[in-house]
Amino acid sequence: MPRVRVEWLAIRTQDQREALARRITDAIVEVAHVRPEQVTVVFEEQRPELVIKGGVPWSEILERETME
């Protein structure tokens, strides 16, 4: 039973989670020849202030992007 972990920032909507999970599930069903109910997608969401890229917290990066 395939299990996929998606790690991303906790800034996405439930609709985005579900859409991504459907696409991941469809791809695994096609490639691995398993039934959709055998695929599990787990979202591990991180608060933007806890993820740092290039020494800068993602919360600051996102804040800058909204100001541009």
N, C-alpha and C positions, 0 to 999 in steps of 0.2 A: 504494500500500500504506500504509494508515494506521499511524502509530506514535504511541503515547501515552506520555507520561512522567508518572509519579506520584512526587511528592516528598513524603516523610513521614518521621516519626521512626523510627529503627531499633529499635522496640519491638514490632513486630508479628510474628506467627507465619507460617510458610510456608503454613499453611492459610488465613490471612487474605489473604495475597498472591494465592494461587490463586483464592480466591473472588472477590476484587475483579477480577482479570484476566478471569475468566469473564464477569462482569457487564459490564465495559467492552467486551469482545469482542462479546458478544451485542448490545449497544446499537449498536455501530458496524456490525455486520453488518446489523441492521435498518434503520438510517438511511442508510448509505452504499451498501448493496447490494453488499457484497463478501463473499468467502468467509472463514470464520474463520481459515484458515491465512494469510490476507493481513494479519491484524492482529497488531501487535507491541505488547506492553505492557512498558515498562521501569520498574523501580523504582529510584529514587535515594533511598537511605536515609541519613539524617543522624543522627549521634550526638546525643542530647538535650543534651549539654553544649555543642554547637557551634551550636545554634539558640537565639536569644535573642528573647523576646517581652516588650515593655514594659520592657526593661532587665534582665529576669530569665531566666537560662538555663532551658530546658525541663526539665533534670534537676532543678532546684530546684522547679519547678512540679509536676512529677510526684511528687516526694518529699512535698511538702505535701499533695497529694491523697490519698496513701496513709495519711497520718497523721490525716486527718479522719474 
